[in-house]
Amino acid sequence: MVRKVVTWVVIADGARARIYRNDGPGRGLDAVPDRSMTGDRRRERDIMADKPGRSFDSHGQGRHSMEPTTDPRDVLERQFLGELADMLQSAANAGEYDRLVLAAAPRALGELRDRMPRAVADRISAEISKDLTKLPSGDLPKHLAGVMAV
């Protein structure tokens, strides 16, 4: 008996990820239960609600507010994408999928590539540099037609 090849389709941006399963050409997409992820979607002004810290001039009596050294939304996005990469690695190690199609916002896709463990990167069969997270599930197959037969 021939074992079917399971493809996971990951639709992601910097704070949301939906995972779909495809069991072969013409089989459509099914949401993978308990695998969707949502990160922190707060706006920067909500994250940085407190007043910035203050520092003294190195010479004299002046005081100035301190600017954060990193964008807090970037930090949250990198953290979320790291968690997504870890989850994909755990699923790959458990043999839950054979191939992977990534469709992500360009910035998120680049960050995912950087964080992707070898076990996951070797399973990537296609990448789509486009944010499809707001599309209804029924519209996804036409966006994936160029990379796989859904």
C-alpha positions in Angstrom: 0.0 0.0 0.0 1.3 3.4 -0.9 1.5 5.9 1.9 -0.2 9.2 1.2 1.9 12.4 1.3 0.5 14.9 3.7 1.1 18.6 3.0 0.6 21.3 5.6 -0.2 24.8 4.3 0.8 27.5 6.8 -1.0 30.9 6.3 0.7 33.4 8.5 1.6 37.0 9.3 3.4 38.4 12.3 0.7 37.6 14.8 -1.7 34.9 13.3 -1.2 31.5 11.8 -3.7 29.1 10.4 -2.6 25.5 9.4 -4.4 23.5 6.8 -3.8 19.9 5.7 -3.9 18.5 2.2 -3.9 14.7 1.6 -3.3 14.8 -2.2 -4.3 16.4 -5.4 -8.0 17.3 -5.5 -8.5 16.6 -1.8 -9.0 20.2 -0.8 -7.8 21.8 2.5 -8.9 20.9 6.0 -8.0 23.0 9.0 -5.7 21.2 11.3 -7.4 21.1 14.7 -5.6 22.9 17.6 -2.8 24.2 15.4 -4.0 27.8 14.7 -2.0 30.4 16.6 -2.6 34.0 17.6 0.0 36.3 18.9 -0.2 39.6 20.6 -2.1 42.1 18.4 -1.8 45.2 20.5 -0.8 48.5 18.9 2.5 50.1 19.9 0.9 52.8 21.9 -0.9 50.2 24.0 2.3 48.2 24.5 4.3 51.3 25.4 1.5 52.8 27.7 3.9 54.0 30.4 5.9 57.2 30.0 9.5 56.5 28.7 12.3 56.5 31.2 14.4 59.6 31.7 18.1 60.1 31.8 20.4 63.0 32.7 22.8 64.7 30.3 26.4 63.5 30.7 27.3 67.2 31.2 25.0 69.6 33.0 21.5 69.4 34.5 19.4 68.5 31.4 17.1 65.5 31.4 15.8 63.7 28.4 13.3 60.9 27.8 14.8 57.7 26.6 13.7 56.1 23.3 13.3 52.3 23.3 16.2 50.6 21.5 13.8 48.2 19.7 10.3 48.4 18.3 8.1 46.5 20.8 5.9 45.2 17.9 9.0 43.8 16.2 9.9 41.9 19.4 6.4 40.4 19.7 6.4 39.4 16.0 9.8 37.7 16.3 8.6 35.9 19.4 5.4 34.7 17.7 7.2 33.5 14.6 9.8 31.7 16.8 6.9 29.9 18.5 5.4 29.0 15.1 8.7 27.6 13.9 9.0 25.5 17.2 5.5 24.1 16.7 6.3 23.2 13.1 9.4 21.4 14.2 7.5 19.4 16.9 4.9 18.4 14.3 7.7 17.5 11.8 9.4 15.4 14.4 6.1 13.6 15.2 5.6 12.9 11.5 2.4 14.9 11.2 3.3 16.2 7.7 5.7 15.4 4.8 5.7 18.6 2.9 5.1 22.2 3.8 3.8 25.2 1.9 4.4 28.6 3.5 2.2 31.6 2.6 3.2 34.6 4.7 3.4 38.3 4.7 6.9 39.1 3.2 8.4 40.3 6.4 7.0 37.3 8.4 8.2 34.9 5.7 11.8 36.2 5.9 11.7 35.9 9.7 10.3 32.4 9.5 13.1 31.4 7.1 15.7 32.7 9.6 14.1 30.7 12.5 13.2 27.5 10.6 15.0 24.5 11.9 16.6 22.2 9.3 14.0 19.4 9.9 11.3 21.9 8.8 13.2 23.8 6.1 13.9 20.5 4.3 10.1 19.8 4.0 9.3 23.2 2.4 8.0 22.6 -1.1 6.8 26.1 -1.9 6.7 29.6 -0.5 4.2 32.4 -1.3 5.3 35.9 -0.2 1.8 37.2 0.4 -0.4 37.9 3.4 -3.4 35.6 3.0 -4.5 35.6 6.7 -7.6 37.7 6.1 -8.9 35.5 3.3 -11.8 33.1 4.0 -10.7 29.5 3.9 -12.8 28.9 0.7 -10.7 31.4 -1.3 -7.3 29.8 -0.4 -7.3 27.1 -3.2 -7.2 29.7 -6.0 -4.2 31.4 -4.4 -2.4 28.1 -4.0 -3.1 26.8 -7.5 0.3 27.9 -8.8 2.2 25.8 -6.2 0.0 22.8 -5.5 -3.1 20.9 -6.8 -5.7 21.5 -4.1 
